[in-house]
Amino acid sequence: MPVVAPFRAVRYNPAKVSDLADVVTPPYDVISHEQQESFYATDPYNIIRLELNKKRDSDTAQDNRYTRSAEHFKAWREQEVLVRDASPAFYLSETTYTDAEGNQQVRRGFFTMLRVADLNERKVLPHEKTFTAHKEDRFQLTKAVEANISPIFALYPDDLNEVMAALDQGKEPEPLNDFVDPMGLPQKLYRISDPEACRRVQELMEDKVLFIADGHHRYETALNYRNYMRELHPEAGPDALFNYTLTYLCSMSDPGLTVFACHRLVPRLDGFGAEDFLALAKPYFDVREVNLDGDPEAAKAKLTEALAQADAKSNSMGLVSHDTVKAYLLTLKPGVMSQEAGPDVEGPLADLDVVVLTHLVLDKILGFDNNARDQDHTIRYLADMTHVLQEVKSGRSRLAFLLNPTKVEQVQRVAEAGLIMPRKATYFYPKVLTGLVINLLCHDEQAQDCRK
């Protein structure tokens, strides 16, 4: 089934970069413009210059954000700010964080090269729709730098924890990196180059199906890049590095695996408020008002509790609007989804809050078809409910719809059924850092098979 391989990671040289917190970032697709500016100012070698270079009004085909990323990557390697490890390895990552209930958690996963497989092979299963513009952006970046700057985040089944046990047995005693990242989360990274441990990991992963958690755009880009490179280098063979992509793998049974909700904001509905929406929604939903007295954190706690309680009975979501200080709890009436038909609501999809929101609210009530939902100016996606409430209160968004988190087992059921959730149906937390390891996509190097 899936083929994983150790790789010679390109990493920051501790002799040139003393604190990784100054140079790593979250994935590009959760970085705001303000955060981009902040990362630029933090350090001249911040990975933001490779992963999300700034656009300029003067950009041309010869000088643009992608060519500048490639120039920085080349220069930093020449200056040995970035250096490549001498031998292939897997890289075990530990991230410590506080969950929504205030409990400390540690998520453990590992970085690997993953051989790209066409989606119809059912070795790597997606669960979300993607944005066309984002895929083109990532493809242009990959072509320019000839490397994976940030990883895909994928899940694998392992109830017995055998893969992590093999990694623990073979890991070096001291971490390569031990630091607190820019988001305040403690991070550790260990190298596993022991041949027996690497062989064991490859064998254990052979019979598993992988589920993409984050990075659907990056995975589809990896497919497109592989096909592009195969045309350029037909002599390279199936184990050339461009047939692989950088991936962070985490067990679905890992106790530190957490999924948050990803809420929807509607910036542009001029002259349209809560009462207008509720009048259209009443045939489908029972509506209850929620008083939001108190500060944003108190409002967030109240809404989170109300959503969880309502969802135990039926599909539910919250509504906040720019024209009222109240919030509204929308609970699906019995039998509504059974009357709906189409590929977007079949099988286990009909059980998901995010599908009810997309199909009934965004499409049927508000009239946002698939093309409209592909546009950033139509729908915005935020995981932080406090930020969502602030955006609506300020008037930067007219309405926002608040969701309960999609469960990991729901993701698995949808993917196994060959179905696709709406965009941004999940928000796995914490995000996997960009800048810990980089994977080169050389056409003249072959991946290592430790089983031979």
N, C-alpha and C positions, 0 to 999 in steps of 0.2 A: 504494500500500500504506500503510504508516504515515505519518502527517502529523506532522511536528515543526514547532515555531514558536519564534522568539525571544520573550522575555517581559521585562517590567519587574519585576525581582526586588526583593523587600523584603529589605534587608540591614541588618546592624548598622552604626550610624553611628560611624565611627572617632573623631569628636569626643566621643562619649559613652562608647564602649567601646574602651579602648586595646589590650586583648589578647583576641583571639578565643578563645584557649585557656580563658578564664574563663567563656565563655558557650555554647560548642558542646558537643554530646554525640554518642555513638553512637546508632543507631536505638533506639526505645523497647523493642523486643522482645529486646534483649540487655542491657538495663540491670537489674541486680539491685536489691533494696531498699536495700542498703548504698550502691550507687553513686548511686541516686536521692537519698538523704540527703546524700551528699557533694556532688553537683551543686547541690542546693538551698543548701548552705552556702557554696559557692564565690563566688557573685555573685548579687545580687538580680535581675539581668536574664538569668540563665542560661535557655537555651531549654527546660530541663526543665519550667519552669512553664507552658509552652505545650504541649509534646509529651506530658508524662507528669505532670500535676498530681496532687498527693496526694489520696487518698480520706480522707474524714472520717466518723466515726460519725454526725455530725449532718447529713450530706448530704440534700438534698431535691431535688425537681424544679426548684426555682428557684435553688438554691445547691448546686452540685456541682462535681466536678473539671473538667467541660467548660465550665460557665459561668464558672468562675474562669479557665480558660485564655483564654476570649474576652475577659474583662475585662482581663487582663494585656496581651493583644495590642492591644486598643484603646488602653489607657493608654500603652503603649510607643510606639505610633505617634504619639499626640498629643504625647508628650514628645520625639519625634524620636530616641529610642533606636534605633528601627527606622525606616528611611527607604526610600522606593521610588525606584528608578532612573528617570531622566527618559525614557529611550528603551529599546525592546526590544533584547535581546541574548541570545546564547548565552554560557555561562560554562564555560571550560575549567578542569578541575581536575587537579592533579598531586599524587599522594600517594606519599611515599617510605617504604619499610618494609623489614624484614628477613624473608626467607622461612624456611621450616622448615630449610633447609640452611645458614642463616647468610649468604646472599648478599643484597646490597642490591638492591632492585627499585624501579621507579617505575611506578605504574599511572596511565594517562592516560584521562580520559573527559570528558564535557561534560554540563552541566545544560541542559535544554530543557523546553518544554511539549510533551507528547505527546497527540494527540487520542485519546480513549478509543474503543476499538472492541470490540464484543461478541466474546466468545471464539470463537463459531462462524464469525466472519469470517476467522479464521486469520491476522490481521495481527500480533497479539501473542500469543505462545504461552506458556502456563504449563507448569510441569513438576511442581508439588507440590500436594498436598492442603492445605486450609486449616482453621483452627479457627473455629468459629462465633462464639464469644465475642469473639475478637480482631476479627473483621469488624464486629461491632456496636459495639465500643469505638471503632474508628477512624471509623465512620460518625457516631457521636454527636459526636466531636471535630470532624470536618469540618463538620458542620452548625453547630456552635457558633461556630467561628472563621472559617468561609467562606474557607478557605485550605488549601493543602498545606504543612504545616510540615516534613515530611520527604519525601524523594524515593523513588520506585521505582528499583530498580537493574535495568537491562535490558542485554542483549547484542545486538550486530548483527554480521553477517558483513561483513568488509571486508579481504580478503587483501592488497589493494594499498595499504591505509592512506590512501585518498583523502579520507575525511571528516576525519581528523585533520590531513591536509596542508592542507585548506581552512581549518580552524580556525586552524592555525599561521600561515597567510598573512595572516589577517585580525585576529589578536589584537592588543590594545594592548601596547606594548613593556614596560610595567611591570605587575606583578601588582597586583590590587586588595588581595589579602591574601597575606602570607608569614609563616607562624608555625608553631609546634610545638603540635600538638593535645594534649588531656588524656591521650591514650594514648602520647604521646612520638613521634608521627609527624610529620615535616615536611609542611606543606601549602602549596600555592600555588593561587591562583584568578585567572584572567585573563578579561577581558570581550572579546567579539567582537560588535561592533555594525556593522561595515563591511557595507553593503548587498550588495555583490557576494559576500563570503564567506558571508553568511547565505543568499543565494539559492542558492549552490553547495551548501551543506550540505543545504538542503531538497530540492534536486533529487537529490542522491546518496542520500538516505534513502528516496526514493520507491519503489524496487524491492526494499527489504529487508524481511525478516521479523524481528521482534524476539522475543527469548527472555527471559522474566523470570528474573533471577538471584535477587534478593531483593525482597520486597515484594508477594508474592502477595495478602496480605490488603489491602494498600493499593490494589492494582489493582482487585480486586473491589469495594472500597469506592468507588473512583472511578466505576465503572460504576453502582453503586447511587445515588451522589450525583448523577451526570449525569441519571439517570432521574427522581430526585426533583425536581431543579431544572427539568427540561423540563415537568413537570406544573405547577409553580408559575409558570413563565415561558415559555409556548408561543410568545410573540412574539420570543424572544431569538435564535433561529436557530442553525444548526449550528456557527458559529464563535464563539459566546459562550464566555467563558473557562471556564465550568463544564463544557464538553465536553472539556476538557483536564486533564491531571494532571502534576505536577512529576515529572520523570524524569531520572535520571543514566544516560547511555548510554556503554558501553565496547565497543570492538571485541573480537570473539572471538579476534582475532589479536594483541591487545596483549600484549607480552612480560611486562608486569607483572601480568597477570591470574592470580590464585591461588585455588584452592579447597581448603579444609580439610575434614576430616571433622566430622560432628556426631554425637557419641556419645549413647547412650541410658542413662539411669539409672532404676532401678525402686525407688522409695522404700518401698513397702509390700508386703512378702511375708513376713509374720510366720511364723517357724518354718521358713522355706525358705532353703536355702543352696546352695553350689556342688555338693555331691554329689547333692542332690535334683534339681537341674537337669540335671546331666550324665547321670544315669540315664535321663532322658526324652529327652535329645538324641542319645544314641549311635546310634539307628537312622539318623540323618541326617548326623552329623558324625564325622569322625575327630578325636580329642582329644589334644593334647600339652601337658604342663605347661611353664610358663615361670617360672623362679625370679626373684623380684623383689628380690634383695639390693641394698642401696644406697639412696640418697636418692630422693625423688620424680622429680627430673629424670633420674637414671640409669635409673629404672624406665620412665619415659616413652620414653627413647631406645631401650631394649631392646625394649619392646613395639612401638614404631613400626617398627623394623627387622624384627622377627619377622612383623608383619602384612604388610608390603610383600613379603617373601620368599614367604610363604604364598599371597598373592593372585596372584602370578605363575603359580601352578599351578592354583588353583581359588578359588571364592568363600570368603572367610575372614573371621573376626571374633575379637575377644578377649573374654574373660570375666574379671571380677574380682568378688569376693564379700566381704561383711563378715566371714565366718567363717573365712577362710584368708588367709595372706600370699602364697599362690601365685596366679599368673594361668594362664589356660588359653587355648590357641589352638584354635579350632574351624574345621576345614576341611571344606567340603561334600563328601560322598561322590559319586562319579560317578553320573550319571543321576537324582539325587534330584529336581531341579527339572523334568525332563522328564515326571515322573509327576504334577506338580501342574497344576491347571487353574483358570481363572477370569480375569477382567479385570485383576486385580492382578498377574498374573505372565505376561501375554501379551507376545509380541514381544521387543523389547530390554529390557523390564523384568526378565525372568528372568535377565539377565546381571549385575544390580546386587547388590552386597553388601547394600545397605540394603533391597532387596526380599526377599532371602533372610532377613534378620533379621526384617523385619516379618511376612512370611507364615509362615515356619516357626517362628521363636522366639516372637515376641510373640503371634501369633494362635494357631497350631496347638499349641505346647507350653505356653505360659503362659495361653492363653485370653483374651487381651486383644483384644476385637473392636474395630471401628472407633469405636464410641461410647466405649469405655474409653480408647482411644488419643487421643481428643479432650480428655481431662481432664488438667490439669497435675499433679494429685496422683497419677496413675497412671504417667505417663511424664514424665521431665524430659530436656531436651536441652541438652548442653554441648559446646562445641568444644574447650575447653582440657583436654587429657588429664590434666595435672597436677592440675587442679581436680577432675576426675572421680575420680582415685585418692584424693584427700584426702576427698572426700565419702563414698566407700565405707569407707575406713579409719575415719572418725569414726562410722560407723553411721547417718549421715543418709540413706543409700541402702543397700538390701540387696544389690542386684546392679547391675552396669553392663556394657554391651556396647560394645566399642570397634571402630571401623570405619576402613577406609582411605577416603581422599577419593574422592568421585564425580568423574569426569573431565568436563571441559567438553564433549568430543565425545559422551559418554554423555547428558548433558543435552540436547544438540541432537538426537540420534537419538530420544530418548523424546518430546520436544516435537513433532518433525516427524511422528511416528507418531500424534499425537493422544492420547497416553497420559499418565498422571499418576503421578508418583513418590509414595512416602509422604511425610508431613510431614517437614520439616527434613532432606531428603535431601542438601542441600548447605550449605556455609558459605563464602560468598565472602569473602575477606579482602584488604585491610582493609574494614571496613564503611564505607559512605558517611556522612559526617558529617551530622548534623542541625543546622541553624542557619546554614549558609553562605549559603543562599538560600531564600527563602520565595516561594510563588506564590499570588497572590490569585485567587479564583474568582468574579469579578464577573459578574453576569448582563447588565450594560449595557455591557460592553466586548467588543471583537472581537479575535481572534487575528490577527497580521500574517502575510500571505502575501507573502514576498519575491520570489516568482516572477512576480508581476504587475507 
